[in-house]
Amino acid sequence: MMDLFEKIKADRGPLGKFSDMAHGYYTFPKLEGELGNRMKFQGREKIIWSLNNYLGLANHPEVRKVDAEPQRNGD
């Protein structure tokens, strides 16, 4: 019987396969373009089902500016 952690290391699944880009952590793949129901992933258009933009502010210039700033530790 395989240990649970061995199983996770052997098959990291759809999100874990990107962990080499995030120092071993599980991460979501990078989507490109304006936030919306269709975005690009690795140059191909994909339908996005999980976008939380119910106020319609996701593409507001001030929101995009803050989102583009590097994360600060301790804030």
C-alpha positions as CSV (number, residue, x, y, z in Angstrom):
1,M,0.0,0.0,0.0
2,M,1.3,3.4,-1.0
3,D,1.7,6.2,1.6
4,L,-0.5,9.2,0.9
5,F,2.5,11.5,0.6
6,E,4.2,9.2,-1.8
7,K,1.1,9.1,-3.9
8,I,0.9,12.9,-4.0
9,K,4.6,13.1,-4.9
10,A,4.2,10.5,-7.7
11,D,1.0,12.1,-9.2
12,R,0.8,15.8,-8.4
13,G,-2.4,16.3,-10.4
14,P,-3.5,19.2,-12.6
15,L,-2.4,21.9,-10.1
16,G,0.7,20.2,-8.7
17,K,2.3,19.8,-12.1
18,F,3.1,23.5,-11.9
19,S,4.8,23.3,-8.5
20,D,8.3,23.4,-10.1
21,M,7.5,27.0,-11.0
22,A,6.6,27.9,-7.4
23,H,9.5,26.3,-5.4
24,G,7.6,23.1,-4.7
25,Y,4.3,24.7,-3.7
26,Y,1.0,23.9,-5.4
27,T,0.0,26.9,-7.6
28,F,-2.5,27.8,-10.2
29,P,-1.4,28.2,-13.8
30,K,-0.9,31.7,-15.1
31,L,-3.8,33.1,-17.1
32,E,-3.2,35.9,-19.6
33,G,-5.3,38.9,-20.7
34,E,-8.1,40.9,-19.2
35,L,-10.1,39.1,-16.6
36,G,-13.2,37.6,-18.1
37,N,-15.0,34.4,-19.0
38,R,-12.4,33.7,-21.7
39,M,-8.7,34.1,-21.1
40,K,-5.5,32.7,-22.5
41,F,-3.4,29.9,-21.0
42,Q,-0.2,29.0,-22.7
43,G,-1.3,31.0,-25.8
44,R,-4.6,29.2,-26.2
45,E,-8.0,30.7,-25.4
46,K,-9.8,28.9,-22.5
47,I,-13.2,29.2,-20.9
48,I,-12.9,30.4,-17.3
49,W,-15.5,29.1,-14.9
50,S,-14.1,30.3,-11.6
51,L,-13.8,34.0,-12.0
52,N,-15.1,36.1,-9.1
53,N,-15.9,39.5,-10.7
54,Y,-19.5,40.0,-9.7
55,L,-19.0,43.8,-9.2
56,G,-17.3,44.2,-12.6
57,L,-14.2,45.8,-11.1
58,A,-11.6,43.2,-11.9
59,N,-10.3,45.1,-14.9
60,H,-10.5,48.6,-13.3
61,P,-7.1,50.3,-13.7
62,E,-6.5,50.9,-10.0
63,V,-7.4,47.2,-9.2
64,R,-5.0,46.0,-11.9
65,K,-2.2,48.3,-10.7
66,V,-2.4,47.0,-7.1
67,D,-2.7,43.4,-8.4
68,A,0.5,43.8,-10.4
69,E,2.5,45.1,-7.4
70,P,4.8,42.5,-5.7
71,Q,3.4,40.9,-2.6
72,R,4.9,42.4,0.6
73,N,5.6,40.2,3.6
74,G,4.0,41.2,6.9
75,D,1.2,43.3,5.5
